[in-house]
Amino acid sequence: MIELSLARALPPRSRVLCLGAHPDDLEIGCGGTLLMLLEQHRGIGVTWVVLSGTPARAGEAVESARALLASVQDKEIIVKDFRDGFFPYDGVGLKEAFEEIKTRVAPDVIFTHHRRDLHQDHRLVADLTWQTFRNHLILEYEVPKYDGDLGAPNVFVPLPEPVCRRKIAHILASFPSQSGRRWFKEEVFAALLRLRGLESNAPSDHAEAFYVRKLRLTSTA
């Protein structure tokens, strides 16, 4: 297994673009990795984009992002109001939104949904990410759901157990509108972190996992 440090690989004044279809997607999919990255790379800037949010859920999304990114001085939080579940039918508007985002940020790394995610909104966000940002490092995160679409990711980020606890506590506290949903449980989030930690032989036994389709390595020769 090859081990690479994302924090060390990024330039000093790096920009991270975080793309989520719905409030809580980013926190669930890559919240722990972001917490680690922000601790290890103090000069980082973040553009945080959530594409769907009713007025109530948009408020949750903004407050969650502010709390998660509290240590980041250079940050932009964007919450759009595309209709949940209807992304494929709002394709023109979403495409225009991505083109507008491209004019605002030149990211060094992008977190987005997995292209084979069975949720139609997630899948379209992934496709538009690849259409819009064609020469970037893109890490596709996973979100557990009823569809049963967990696959075999090829990149793992080991997470210390305290970071995992912090991530889960943040999710549960930040999105009370989801508390009645059967999937929105501490046990679900903890189980996936433990499973990916097992698969990657993480020293802490916990990890987040990603799909990376293109990775360019530079030669030192």
trRosetta pair geometry for C-beta under 8 A, 3 or more apart (Angstrom, degrees):
i j d omega theta_ij theta_ji phi_ij phi_ji
1 200 7.4 121 -146 -159 156 73
1 201 7.4 -174 0 46 158 119
4 9 6.3 29 168 -50 108 134
5 8 3.9 51 92 20 121 108
5 9 6.2 168 89 -19 62 87
5 40 7.9 -127 -178 159 112 153
6 9 5.6 -60 -143 36 31 113
6 10 6.5 30 160 -25 65 105
6 33 7.7 35 40 -174 157 107
6 37 6.2 -48 100 -104 121 108
6 109 7.1 51 -166 -95 113 167
6 157 7.4 -25 -4 -107 131 118
7 10 6.3 -58 -154 26 27 108
7 36 7.7 -112 -47 135 124 85
7 37 5.7 -177 -79 -135 93 65
7 40 3.8 -48 -118 115 165 127
7 41 4.4 -158 -146 -45 93 108
10 14 4.0 -1 169 -80 120 156
10 41 6.1 24 67 -131 130 155
10 44 7.2 28 123 -99 152 104
10 108 5.4 101 -141 126 97 144
10 109 6.6 -70 -95 -16 117 121
11 14 5.4 144 61 -72 68 84
11 108 6.4 -147 26 -113 94 151
12 43 5.4 0 169 82 69 158
13 43 5.5 -82 -96 151 52 120
13 45 7.2 23 179 -7 73 109
14 41 6.6 -17 38 165 128 140
14 43 7.0 100 21 100 75 90
14 44 5.1 -25 71 -118 96 78
14 45 7.0 -168 96 30 47 74
14 108 4.4 -78 -153 34 92 150
14 109 7.2 16 176 9 124 98
15 44 7.6 148 -97 -167 24 69
15 45 4.8 -25 -108 74 72 103
15 46 7.5 166 -160 -84 59 24
15 47 6.7 24 -180 -5 104 101
15 105 6.0 -171 158 -167 140 98
15 106 6.4 95 52 80 148 57
15 107 4.9 -119 107 -118 99 52
15 108 5.5 126 51 0 64 87
16 34 7.6 151 140 -123 158 95
16 37 7.3 95 -73 129 157 148
16 44 6.0 19 -8 180 112 117
16 45 7.1 176 22 89 71 49
16 46 4.9 -18 67 -109 100 73
16 47 7.3 -171 91 30 51 66
16 107 6.3 55 -144 -149 17 106
16 108 7.0 -47 -74 55 53 86
16 109 5.5 -18 -116 70 78 91
16 110 7.6 159 -165 -92 58 33
16 111 7.1 22 179 -4 102 101
17 46 8.0 158 -87 -159 25 55
17 47 5.0 -12 -112 67 69 106
17 49 7.2 1 -173 6 84 114
17 101 7.6 102 -151 164 130 120
17 105 5.6 133 -87 123 113 145
17 107 3.7 -75 -12 -79 110 150
17 109 7.5 -170 30 95 72 45
17 110 4.6 -17 69 -112 104 81
17 111 7.3 -171 94 29 56 64
17 133 7.7 179 62 -68 153 160
18 26 5.1 62 169 -135 118 140
18 30 7.3 -150 -132 73 107 130
18 34 7.2 17 -91 -94 138 139
18 46 6.5 8 -3 -169 114 101
18 47 7.0 -180 26 90 70 54
18 48 4.8 -5 62 -117 116 65
18 49 6.6 169 88 27 61 68
18 110 7.8 177 -80 -158 29 54
18 111 4.9 -1 -119 58 69 111
19 26 7.7 158 78 -82 21 111
19 49 5.2 -8 -110 70 62 110
19 51 7.5 26 -168 -31 81 111
19 110 6.7 12 0 -175 112 99
19 111 6.7 -179 29 90 69 61
19 112 4.3 4 64 -104 117 87
19 113 7.3 -89 105 -8 98 77
19 125 5.9 175 144 176 115 116
19 129 5.9 -178 59 -88 162 119
20 23 7.5 94 119 -92 133 18
20 24 7.8 175 174 67 146 30
20 25 3.7 160 -158 71 108 113
20 26 4.0 -96 -56 -37 134 93
20 29 7.5 176 -106 26 103 129
20 49 7.0 168 29 93 66 60
20 50 5.0 -19 74 -108 102 72
20 51 7.0 -164 93 7 50 83
20 113 7.6 107 -126 -51 47 94
20 125 7.5 16 -169 -177 15 165
21 25 5.6 88 42 -35 74 165
21 50 7.8 11 103 -158 15 64
21 51 5.5 -46 -139 50 41 113
21 52 5.9 8 161 12 66 114
21 87 6.8 -62 -144 -61 116 149
21 113 6.4 17 -22 -45 108 141
21 119 7.5 -168 60 118 163 125
21 121 4.2 118 -170 138 145 108
21 122 5.2 -105 -10 -82 145 54
21 124 7.9 95 -104 61 122 88
21 125 4.8 -130 -70 -29 93 145
22 25 5.1 108 57 -30 72 112
22 50 6.9 12 166 -164 13 100
22 51 7.6 -51 -60 59 38 75
22 52 5.1 -32 -97 68 67 110
22 53 7.4 137 -151 -73 57 70
22 57 7.7 -37 -172 159 87 140
22 84 6.2 56 -102 -116 115 106
22 121 6.9 65 -37 115 100 148
23 50 5.6 43 -76 -163 59 150
23 52 7.7 -110 -10 88 71 72
23 53 5.5 81 -36 -104 109 105
23 57 4.8 -161 17 170 144 97
23 58 7.2 -149 -57 -90 129 29
23 60 5.3 82 179 91 152 105
23 61 3.7 -113 -105 -74 105 99
23 64 7.0 122 -163 26 98 142
23 79 7.8 18 -74 -132 96 120
23 175 6.5 157 135 -109 109 116
24 27 5.4 -62 -149 45 49 113
24 28 5.7 45 156 -20 81 108
24 60 7.7 -13 -47 129 92 123
24 61 7.7 -100 -27 -96 57 79
24 64 7.4 -87 -82 -166 60 178
24 171 6.4 83 -145 -148 98 93
24 174 7.4 161 -94 96 87 109
24 175 4.9 14 -77 -71 124 159
24 178 6.5 3 -40 -17 166 158
25 28 6.1 -65 -149 41 25 105
25 29 5.8 8 163 -8 66 119
25 50 7.6 148 35 -124 105 91
25 113 7.1 -37 175 -79 134 101
25 122 7.2 -180 -138 -102 140 101
25 143 5.7 -51 -141 -82 79 145
26 29 6.0 -64 -134 46 25 102
26 30 6.1 -48 -168 48 65 93
26 31 6.8 106 131 -66 65 77
26 34 7.7 35 162 -24 101 150
26 48 7.1 -174 87 -152 177 96
26 50 7.3 -104 -5 -83 120 91
26 65 8.0 39 73 -93 141 94
26 111 6.8 93 -136 112 94 127
26 141 7.7 101 -131 50 47 154
27 31 4.2 36 -161 -71 52 128
27 64 6.1 -67 -58 167 140 133
27 68 6.8 -141 -102 -72 97 150
27 167 7.2 162 179 -166 80 84
27 170 6.5 -138 -158 112 125 109
27 171 5.0 157 134 -94 126 90
27 174 6.8 -169 -98 64 171 146
27 175 7.9 -174 56 -25 150 125
28 31 6.7 43 -37 -10 12 115
28 143 5.4 71 103 -124 127 88
28 144 7.6 -120 170 26 128 79
28 171 6.2 83 -76 -119 73 141
28 189 6.7 -115 -136 -110 85 107
29 111 7.2 151 109 170 117 114
29 113 7.4 -108 -103 -102 166 59
29 141 3.1 101 169 129 114 136
29 142 6.1 159 -130 57 90 31
29 143 5.3 -52 -71 -66 100 82
29 208 7.6 96 162 -163 44 124
30 33 4.7 -53 -168 45 81 117
30 34 5.6 85 130 -27 90 99
30 111 4.8 -101 35 -157 168 144
30 139 7.2 104 -105 111 141 121
30 141 4.5 -110 -45 -83 99 149
30 208 6.2 121 -119 162 51 154
30 210 7.4 42 -95 -81 109 113
31 34 5.8 -59 -148 37 29 110
31 35 6.4 31 155 -21 65 105
31 68 6.7 -98 -142 -130 93 137
31 167 4.4 133 107 -143 117 105
31 170 6.6 -170 -178 77 143 132
31 171 6.8 -141 -10 -58 170 103
32 35 5.6 -51 -149 33 33 113
32 36 6.5 30 154 -14 65 105
32 157 7.3 165 104 101 100 118
32 159 4.4 -11 163 -114 135 152
32 163 5.2 98 -150 140 94 107
32 164 6.0 4 -107 -91 138 56
32 166 8.0 123 -109 72 77 90
32 167 4.4 -48 -69 -61 83 151
32 193 7.2 94 -22 -115 160 123
32 208 5.1 168 61 -33 115 126
33 36 5.8 -56 -151 39 32 110
33 37 6.1 32 153 -21 67 109
33 111 7.7 158 85 -101 130 138
33 139 7.9 -119 131 128 164 155
33 157 4.6 68 -103 84 105 165
33 159 7.4 -93 -68 -77 55 113
33 208 5.0 -100 -39 59 104 143
33 210 7.8 27 -57 -42 165 125
34 37 5.5 -53 -141 38 32 112
34 38 6.2 31 160 -18 66 106
34 46 7.9 65 -154 -115 117 141
34 68 6.7 34 110 166 132 119
34 111 7.5 -62 -67 -24 107 163
35 38 6.1 -57 -146 37 26 108
35 39 6.6 25 154 -18 61 108
35 68 7.3 -93 -76 -159 84 88
35 163 5.5 167 97 -154 133 104
35 166 6.4 142 -149 99 165 127
35 167 6.4 -128 -6 -73 143 93
36 39 5.8 -60 -153 36 31 111
36 40 6.2 13 158 -7 68 115
36 157 6.9 180 52 165 150 123
36 159 6.5 -127 -47 -116 134 82
36 163 6.1 23 -62 -142 92 158
37 40 6.0 -67 -143 45 28 102
37 41 5.7 -25 175 28 69 115
37 44 6.7 47 144 -41 98 172
38 41 6.8 -71 -116 59 21 76
38 42 7.8 66 180 -101 55 42
38 44 6.3 -115 -110 55 62 134
38 69 7.4 -159 -103 -125 152 58
38 71 5.7 123 162 71 122 122
38 72 6.3 -81 -133 -60 121 100
41 44 4.6 67 116 -40 107 116
42 71 7.8 -84 -134 151 75 115
44 72 6.6 -59 90 -120 85 107
44 74 7.8 -150 118 62 39 105
45 72 6.9 121 -129 -173 37 112
45 74 3.6 -49 -112 106 101 119
45 75 6.7 -169 -162 -75 66 49
46 69 5.6 -130 64 -125 147 133
46 72 5.2 -8 14 -178 116 165
46 74 7.4 133 21 100 58 70
46 75 4.7 0 63 -117 91 90
46 76 7.5 -162 102 34 58 60
47 75 7.5 173 -81 -157 34 54
47 76 4.8 -4 -119 61 73 105
47 78 7.2 9 -178 3 86 113
47 101 7.5 139 147 -161 140 99
47 104 6.9 137 -131 115 149 110
47 105 4.5 -74 -13 -89 162 154
47 107 7.0 -107 36 -80 118 107
48 65 4.8 149 128 -147 159 134
48 69 6.7 -124 -37 -36 143 149
48 75 6.8 12 -3 -173 109 102
48 76 6.9 -178 28 90 70 53
48 77 4.8 -13 68 -112 112 67
48 78 6.8 168 88 26 57 68
49 78 4.7 -9 -110 69 73 109
49 79 7.9 170 -157 -81 44 36
49 80 7.4 23 -173 -11 88 104
49 101 6.3 -4 -85 -115 158 138
50 53 5.8 56 123 -40 119 123
50 58 7.6 170 94 -125 129 67
50 61 4.6 -100 42 -168 169 144
50 65 7.6 -134 -22 -48 119 133
50 78 7.2 179 31 96 60 59
50 79 4.7 -4 66 -117 104 76
50 80 6.9 -160 100 27 55 71
51 80 4.6 -10 -148 53 47 122
51 82 5.2 -11 154 31 89 124
51 87 7.6 55 119 -107 135 117
51 94 6.9 41 -166 -126 139 99
51 97 6.9 112 -129 123 104 157
51 121 7.8 -176 83 -178 123 109
51 125 6.6 -166 10 -99 150 119
52 80 6.8 -18 -62 87 32 87
52 81 7.1 62 -139 -156 43 24
52 82 4.8 -72 -87 74 81 80
52 83 6.8 -13 -132 114 112 7
52 84 4.8 123 165 -75 143 71
52 87 7.5 -88 -56 -69 129 101
52 121 6.8 -34 -15 -160 147 146
53 57 4.7 -145 -152 99 77 93
53 58 3.4 114 134 -77 128 76
53 60 7.9 -160 -146 52 117 85
53 61 5.3 -83 -104 1 145 143
53 79 4.9 -24 28 178 149 114
53 80 7.2 125 20 75 93 42
53 81 6.2 -76 61 -102 68 59
54 57 4.7 74 47 21 81 103
54 58 6.5 -141 84 -15 32 89
54 81 7.8 85 -96 -141 27 90
54 84 7.7 -47 -34 -12 91 121
55 58 5.7 -52 -140 31 24 114
55 59 6.9 28 158 -21 58 101
56 59 6.0 -56 -163 28 31 111
56 60 7.0 28 145 -14 63 103
56 177 6.2 122 132 -83 117 145
57 60 5.3 -47 -153 34 44 115
57 61 6.3 49 149 -24 69 101
57 177 5.9 -99 -89 56 84 162
58 61 5.5 -51 -149 33 35 115
58 62 6.4 33 155 -18 66 104
58 79 4.7 131 -148 140 94 145
58 81 7.1 -28 -73 -90 136 86
59 62 5.9 -54 -147 36 31 108
59 63 6.3 22 160 -11 66 109
60 63 6.1 -63 -145 43 28 104
60 64 6.0 29 158 -21 66 111
60 174 6.1 115 -173 157 90 75
60 175 5.3 85 176 -108 140 63
60 176 7.5 -150 -107 29 127 70
60 177 6.2 -110 -41 8 155 117
61 64 5.9 -57 -146 36 25 111
61 65 6.4 22 158 -16 63 108
61 79 5.0 126 95 -107 135 131
62 65 6.0 -59 -149 38 28 108
62 66 6.3 29 155 -20 64 108
62 77 5.8 111 -132 139 73 140
62 79 5.9 -81 -61 -21 90 140
63 66 5.7 -52 -146 35 32 113
63 67 6.4 30 157 -17 65 106
63 174 6.6 -176 100 -147 95 91
64 67 5.9 -60 -151 37 29 108
64 68 6.2 22 157 -14 67 110
64 170 7.2 107 -150 164 90 97
64 174 3.8 80 -98 -176 103 141
64 175 6.9 9 -70 -52 141 85
65 68 5.8 -58 -141 41 31 107
65 69 5.8 0 168 8 68 117
65 75 8.0 173 155 165 104 133
65 77 4.7 138 109 -121 146 127
66 69 6.4 -73 -136 55 20 90
66 70 6.7 57 154 -78 59 73
66 77 6.8 -50 -61 -43 74 160
67 70 5.8 -10 -157 -44 32 109
67 170 6.7 179 114 -145 125 108
67 174 6.8 -148 45 -95 141 120
68 170 6.5 90 -83 -178 92 149
69 72 4.3 -48 -176 31 90 123
69 75 4.9 115 154 -118 141 161
69 77 7.6 -174 41 -68 147 110
72 75 4.5 86 112 -51 118 119
76 104 7.4 -121 104 156 165 128
76 105 7.7 -147 50 -71 137 120
78 101 7.6 -165 67 -103 164 102
80 97 6.1 12 -98 -138 156 148
82 86 7.4 -148 165 76 86 89
82 87 6.3 58 147 -100 134 75
82 90 5.4 173 -149 99 108 159
82 93 6.7 163 -102 107 107 124
82 94 6.2 43 -102 -80 155 95
82 97 7.6 -88 -46 -20 126 160
83 86 4.1 7 91 41 112 125
83 87 7.8 -160 73 -57 67 50
83 90 6.5 144 33 -34 92 142
84 121 6.9 -39 -152 -67 53 159
85 120 7.3 64 -156 59 48 112
85 121 6.5 -69 -82 -42 23 120
86 89 4.8 -58 -177 49 85 112
86 90 5.7 74 122 -15 92 106
86 121 7.9 31 41 -82 30 103
87 90 5.8 -72 -142 49 33 99
87 91 7.5 77 155 -76 62 60
87 94 6.1 55 -160 -62 87 155
87 120 6.2 177 53 123 102 87
87 121 4.1 124 -6 -117 135 70
87 124 4.6 -176 129 53 125 146
87 125 7.2 -59 -163 -42 159 81
88 91 6.1 2 -168 -58 39 101
88 120 5.3 -61 -22 169 117 121
88 121 8.0 -113 -23 -81 74 48
88 124 5.7 -162 -76 -67 68 141
90 93 4.8 -45 175 47 92 115
90 94 5.5 97 113 -25 89 101
91 94 5.7 -62 -143 41 30 109
91 95 6.0 32 160 -22 67 107
91 124 7.1 -119 -105 -156 84 135
92 95 5.8 -55 -148 35 28 112
92 96 6.5 28 154 -16 63 106
93 96 5.7 -55 -150 37 32 111
93 97 6.4 36 151 -23 65 104
94 97 5.4 -49 -148 32 35 115
94 98 6.5 35 154 -17 65 101
94 124 6.7 36 122 141 164 123
94 125 7.9 -105 -172 -89 132 63
94 128 6.2 -109 140 -75 107 162
95 98 5.8 -53 -151 35 32 110
95 99 6.5 32 151 -18 64 105
95 128 6.4 -144 -99 -125 60 119
95 131 7.8 -41 -128 99 92 145
96 99 5.6 -53 -147 36 34 112
96 100 6.4 36 153 -20 65 104
97 100 5.7 -55 -151 35 32 112
97 101 6.5 35 150 -21 65 103
98 101 5.5 -48 -146 33 36 114
98 102 6.5 42 152 -25 64 101
98 128 4.7 -149 -60 165 159 118
98 129 7.5 -135 -134 -79 131 40
98 131 7.4 67 124 79 154 103
98 132 4.5 -125 159 -68 118 151
99 102 5.6 -48 -153 27 34 117
99 103 7.2 33 150 -19 61 100
99 132 6.8 -142 -77 -121 49 113
100 103 5.9 -53 -159 29 38 110
100 104 6.9 28 148 -16 66 110
101 104 5.7 -67 -155 37 38 111
101 105 6.4 -28 171 29 74 107
101 132 7.3 40 72 165 106 155
102 105 7.4 -87 -132 55 22 70
102 132 5.3 -141 -65 -178 124 109
102 133 7.1 -168 -106 -69 102 79
107 110 5.2 92 109 -67 151 85
107 133 6.9 -15 49 -131 113 147
107 136 6.0 49 84 -146 96 141
108 136 7.7 171 -175 -148 16 95
108 137 7.0 4 151 35 56 112
109 136 7.3 157 -115 173 26 98
109 137 4.7 -36 -112 84 75 111
109 138 7.8 165 -165 -86 59 28
109 139 6.7 17 180 -2 104 108
110 129 6.3 164 145 -166 142 119
110 133 5.8 116 -33 91 159 163
110 136 5.5 57 -4 132 118 134
110 137 6.9 162 22 89 74 56
110 138 4.7 -20 70 -111 108 72
110 139 7.0 175 87 27 53 67
111 139 5.3 -25 -105 73 66 99
111 141 5.9 24 -171 -21 98 117
112 125 6.1 -159 -169 135 103 99
112 126 5.6 143 134 -105 113 62
112 129 4.2 8 -126 -76 175 166
112 138 6.2 -26 27 -164 113 103
112 139 7.6 138 27 77 64 50
112 140 5.9 -35 80 -107 75 66
112 141 7.4 171 82 17 23 83
113 117 5.2 -59 169 0 111 151
113 122 4.0 -170 -160 -172 154 85
113 123 6.9 -103 119 -68 132 26
113 125 4.9 82 20 80 123 113
113 126 4.4 -99 84 -54 87 98
113 129 7.7 166 40 -5 72 138
113 140 6.3 5 125 -154 26 88
113 141 6.8 -60 -111 59 35 73
113 143 7.3 -40 -126 -2 94 115
114 117 4.5 121 70 -45 89 93
114 122 7.1 14 49 152 68 118
114 126 6.1 -37 104 -89 16 150
114 140 4.3 106 -97 155 55 117
114 141 6.8 -113 -41 79 86 29
114 142 5.6 24 -27 -89 136 67
114 149 7.9 175 86 129 135 119
114 151 7.5 172 178 24 153 124
114 211 5.4 87 -124 18 96 132
115 123 6.6 69 -165 -145 40 71
115 126 4.2 -162 -87 138 58 138
115 127 6.5 102 -132 -66 92 65
115 130 7.1 16 -88 -20 127 139
115 140 6.3 -65 -13 -123 75 158
115 211 7.5 -111 18 96 87 146
115 213 7.8 18 4 -46 136 142
116 123 7.4 19 -136 -113 9 103
116 149 6.8 -170 127 180 84 118
116 151 6.5 49 85 -37 132 150
117 122 3.9 -65 109 111 148 128
117 123 5.0 -154 69 -66 85 74
117 126 6.6 143 18 -16 111 139
117 142 7.6 175 -92 -129 102 61
117 143 7.0 38 -133 38 130 96
117 149 5.9 117 -142 110 44 151
118 122 8.0 30 58 58 32 123
118 123 7.3 25 -114 -49 8 123
118 145 7.6 -151 64 78 100 125
118 147 3.8 -172 79 169 134 150
118 148 7.8 11 20 60 152 52
118 149 4.1 -174 -5 -62 108 142
119 122 4.1 69 76 11 105 112
119 123 6.6 175 82 -14 52 88
119 143 7.5 -30 12 74 139 124
119 145 6.4 34 -49 64 118 172
119 147 6.4 -145 -51 -16 72 149
119 149 7.9 -134 -12 19 72 149
120 123 5.8 -56 -143 37 30 112
120 124 6.4 28 160 -18 65 106
121 124 6.1 -59 -150 36 28 106
121 125 6.6 29 153 -19 63 106
122 125 5.9 -59 -155 34 31 112
122 126 6.6 30 151 -18 66 105
122 143 6.7 -141 -106 33 149 129
123 126 5.7 -53 -153 34 33 112
123 127 6.5 32 151 -18 65 105
124 127 5.5 -51 -146 37 36 112
124 128 6.2 32 156 -15 68 106
125 128 5.9 -57 -145 41 29 107
125 129 6.3 38 152 -28 63 104
126 129 5.6 -51 -151 28 31 116
126 130 6.8 22 156 -11 64 104
126 140 6.2 42 -127 -125 118 119
127 130 6.1 -61 -155 39 31 105
127 131 6.3 29 151 -18 67 109
128 131 5.4 -53 -141 39 37 113
128 132 5.9 26 162 -15 69 113
129 132 6.2 -67 -144 41 23 102
129 133 6.0 -33 179 34 65 107
129 138 6.3 129 143 -138 122 136
130 133 7.2 -70 -115 62 21 70
130 134 7.1 67 178 -97 56 64
130 138 6.9 -95 -86 10 75 178
131 134 7.5 -19 -174 -66 18 96
133 136 4.3 -26 162 19 112 136
133 138 6.7 138 97 -72 119 116
137 212 7.6 -15 -166 -141 81 113
137 214 8.0 -137 -115 91 49 80
137 215 7.0 49 -124 -114 93 68
138 212 7.2 154 83 -131 60 66
138 213 7.1 -11 74 34 108 95
138 214 7.4 47 35 47 96 91
139 155 6.8 -97 -131 81 100 145
139 210 4.2 -19 -172 -170 95 151
139 211 7.6 137 -165 62 50 45
139 212 5.9 -26 -107 -82 65 91
140 210 5.9 134 62 -168 48 80
140 211 4.1 -26 64 58 113 96
140 212 7.4 -178 18 -71 83 39
140 213 7.5 43 -5 -19 125 99
141 208 7.2 -21 -133 171 103 116
141 209 8.0 124 -140 86 60 51
141 210 5.7 -42 -87 -105 55 85
142 150 6.3 72 -177 -120 142 74
142 151 7.6 -156 -104 32 133 81
142 153 6.6 -109 -29 -57 129 130
142 192 7.7 -152 99 -171 116 137
142 209 6.3 2 13 80 125 93
142 210 7.7 -157 -12 -100 86 40
142 211 7.8 95 -54 -15 94 97
144 150 6.6 0 -106 -64 77 114
144 183 6.7 -168 112 -170 96 117
144 188 5.8 -159 89 172 148 110
144 189 7.9 -156 28 -86 130 49
144 192 5.5 -139 -43 -65 131 142
145 148 7.8 -105 86 -28 65 34
145 149 7.1 3 56 24 100 99
145 183 6.4 27 -124 -152 46 166
146 183 6.9 -106 -49 -59 76 138
150 192 7.7 -145 -112 -124 139 108
151 211 7.6 25 76 -72 126 125
153 156 7.0 121 106 -69 115 74
153 196 7.4 2 49 -126 129 114
153 209 3.7 137 64 159 152 112
153 210 5.7 122 -166 67 131 17
153 211 5.2 -111 -128 -64 80 67
154 210 7.8 -59 59 92 58 60
154 211 6.3 66 24 -128 88 54
154 212 6.2 -108 80 39 103 80
155 209 6.9 140 81 -161 54 59
155 210 4.5 -32 74 69 108 93
155 211 7.1 163 23 -100 97 10
155 212 4.7 54 -23 -5 138 116
156 196 6.0 176 -129 170 108 100
156 199 7.0 -174 -85 92 145 96
156 200 3.5 -138 108 -89 171 152
156 202 6.8 -127 147 -67 128 107
156 207 4.6 17 -177 164 104 146
156 208 7.3 158 -155 82 59 40
156 209 5.2 -24 -102 -103 74 76
156 210 7.6 -180 -79 22 29 73
157 207 5.8 153 74 -161 44 86
157 208 5.0 -9 56 58 103 89
157 209 7.7 -164 19 -78 72 31
157 210 7.3 44 -13 -5 103 111
158 197 6.9 84 -127 -122 74 84
158 200 6.7 -148 -71 109 84 131
158 202 3.7 160 -115 -144 101 109
158 203 6.0 56 -172 30 153 79
158 204 5.7 130 177 26 102 102
158 206 7.1 99 -161 82 62 56
158 207 4.9 -48 -98 -94 43 98
159 163 4.7 -120 -177 84 99 124
159 164 5.3 117 117 -57 125 88
159 167 7.7 -14 179 -11 154 140
159 193 6.7 -63 55 -157 131 115
159 197 7.6 -92 41 -83 81 110
159 202 7.4 -1 26 -178 53 152
159 204 6.3 -108 88 76 41 145
159 206 4.9 -66 68 111 90 102
159 207 5.8 153 6 -107 84 35
159 208 6.2 62 -30 -11 128 87
160 163 4.9 93 63 5 80 104
160 164 7.3 -145 99 -5 43 87
160 204 5.0 -153 -113 -106 39 156
160 206 7.5 25 141 61 7 118
161 164 5.3 -52 -150 35 40 115
161 165 6.4 40 154 -19 70 101
161 204 5.6 -161 -34 -179 75 114
161 205 7.6 16 -70 59 103 94
161 206 5.9 123 -88 7 63 142
162 165 5.6 -51 -147 36 35 111
162 166 6.3 38 153 -21 66 105
163 166 5.5 -53 -146 37 33 113
163 167 6.3 38 153 -23 65 103
164 167 5.7 -51 -148 33 31 113
164 168 6.4 24 158 -14 65 107
164 190 7.0 90 161 -119 120 73
164 193 5.1 124 -134 167 125 162
164 206 4.9 -56 -58 163 146 158
165 168 6.0 -57 -146 39 30 106
165 169 6.1 29 157 -18 66 110
166 169 5.9 -57 -143 39 27 110
166 170 6.2 32 156 -23 63 108
167 170 5.8 -60 -153 33 27 112
167 171 6.6 24 154 -18 64 105
167 189 7.4 -156 115 165 102 131
167 193 8.0 140 71 -80 139 145
168 171 5.8 -52 -150 33 34 111
168 172 6.3 26 157 -14 67 108
168 186 5.5 77 174 -136 129 81
168 189 4.9 155 -111 102 100 139
168 190 6.2 9 -87 -61 153 84
169 172 6.0 -59 -146 40 30 107
169 173 6.0 20 160 -12 66 114
170 173 6.1 -65 -143 43 25 104
170 174 5.7 15 165 -19 65 121
171 174 6.1 -66 -137 38 21 105
171 175 6.4 -26 -179 19 61 113
171 189 6.4 159 55 -89 155 162
172 175 7.5 -82 -136 48 15 81
172 179 7.6 74 -159 -103 74 92
172 184 7.8 136 -109 163 71 92
172 186 6.4 -8 -66 -72 139 89
173 176 7.9 -14 -173 -56 30 85
175 178 4.6 7 138 20 112 115
175 179 7.5 166 111 -46 70 72
175 184 7.3 -118 101 -151 119 135
176 179 5.3 -18 -159 -22 53 121
178 181 5.1 -42 -174 15 75 122
178 184 4.4 166 142 -100 103 162
179 184 6.2 -123 -112 108 24 134
180 184 7.7 41 56 50 27 128
181 184 4.2 77 70 0 100 112
182 185 7.3 -21 169 -31 42 117
183 188 5.8 80 -172 -93 62 173
184 188 7.5 -88 -118 40 9 139
185 188 4.6 98 64 -2 88 101
185 189 7.3 -167 91 0 50 83
186 189 6.1 -64 -153 42 33 105
186 190 5.9 27 156 -15 70 115
187 190 5.8 -59 -139 43 28 109
187 191 6.0 33 160 -27 65 109
188 191 5.9 -55 -146 31 25 111
188 192 6.8 19 159 -14 60 104
189 192 6.3 -58 -153 34 30 106
189 193 6.6 27 153 -15 64 109
190 193 5.8 -59 -151 39 34 111
190 194 6.2 31 154 -19 68 109
191 194 5.7 -58 -148 38 30 110
191 195 6.2 32 155 -22 66 106
192 195 5.6 -50 -142 35 33 112
192 196 6.4 25 161 -11 65 106
193 196 6.2 -59 -147 42 27 103
193 197 6.3 31 152 -22 62 110
193 206 4.5 11 155 -157 102 98
193 207 6.7 159 -163 51 64 31
193 208 6.8 -29 -114 -71 80 63
194 197 5.5 -55 -148 36 31 115
194 198 6.5 36 152 -22 64 102
194 205 6.5 0 -138 147 73 93
194 206 6.0 -39 -87 -101 48 77
195 198 5.7 -52 -154 31 32 112
195 199 6.5 28 152 -17 65 106
196 199 5.5 -49 -142 37 37 113
196 200 6.2 17 163 -2 68 111
196 202 7.7 43 120 -18 71 132
196 206 7.5 44 75 -170 86 44
196 207 4.3 -118 120 81 99 92
196 208 6.3 50 100 -129 157 13
196 209 4.2 -141 -135 -33 134 112
197 200 6.3 -70 -142 49 26 95
197 202 4.1 -80 -147 39 77 126
197 204 6.6 -89 -139 88 132 73
197 205 4.4 75 141 158 138 37
197 206 4.0 -47 -64 -83 142 15
197 207 4.4 148 -82 2 60 84
198 201 7.6 19 -177 -72 29 40
198 202 7.9 -44 -34 22 20 90
198 205 6.9 23 -66 -157 63 74
199 207 7.7 -110 57 58 86 131
199 209 7.4 12 70 -84 134 139
200 207 4.9 -1 41 15 138 169
200 209 7.4 -175 -39 -91 126 99
202 205 5.9 -165 80 -58 95 8
202 206 6.0 -99 94 55 147 30
202 207 4.4 180 -55 -47 148 112
204 207 7.8 137 65 -56 98 71
212 215 5.5 41 148 -53 126 112
